[in-house]
Amino acid sequence: MNSQLSDLLTPFPTGEYVCLTNLNLYAQPDCKELATQLRKGRYLKVLSSEIIDNTVKVCSLEDQYYAYLHITNLTELEIASQPYQPVSVTREKIETLISQVIEFTYQAMKTPNYYLWGGTVAPNYDCSGLMQSAFASVGVWLPRDSYQQEDFTTRISRDELQRGDLIFFGDARVNHVALYLGENKYIHSSGKEIGNDGIAINQLRDDLDQVSLNYYQKLWSYGRLDRSFIPDIQKLEQL
């Protein structure tokens, strides 16, 4: 590690920070795989001053998601003026916000985009990144990954599906999520292999387009968001 990189860490001890710009977080210290993205204004906790392959381990506080940040991005953080304070949101409130959540996804679809693994910042999203960003746009937080979102939501039957509910798909476990629009339609960001390579609308049917068929064969469960995600503050304080 050269002295210039070492000097970057000096003003940035462990603790809570706010992002001054959009940031990439990585799954491993080698920074080869994008894990998630944080938009400007999000909260982040630097967990350790130990530098591993020019990264430090961090936790994004709104969704309690652990990843690695390259130390050159430490200059794009500022110390939080006060600790992150999650806001509790009830199901009744969420119901009033569903139209805005759906509108967010429509606008995202209208903007040229492609599927980006780990993408949570416009214009390019992965499936769970689009869901998280759409709900976060109205102040409601979901966990980051699709399997975490499935575990967090309340399980419902297909007959109970309403606009704004989540549809989960998977193989050995949940690995894809979409937002239900009503009338058997859903919107999602899907990849190239079996999807649309970006945000599009498909249907809960197996007799229409190929993408709808592909995902119909992977149907896993249906979930309803009854509350906003609240991180385990006590656990975070111990980190």
Secondary structure, 3 states (H helix, E strand, C coil): CCHHHHHHHCCCCCEEEEECCCEEEECCCCCCCEEEEECCCCEEEECCCCCECCEEEEEECCCCEEEEEEHHHHHHEEECCCCCCCCCCCHHHHHHHHHHHHHHHHHHHHCCCCCCCCCEECCEECHHHHHHHHHHCCCCCCCCCHHHHHHHCEEECHHHCCCCCEEEEECCCEEEEEEEEECCEEEEEECCCCCCCEEEEEECCCCCCHHHHHHHCCEEEEEECCCCCCCCHHHHHHC
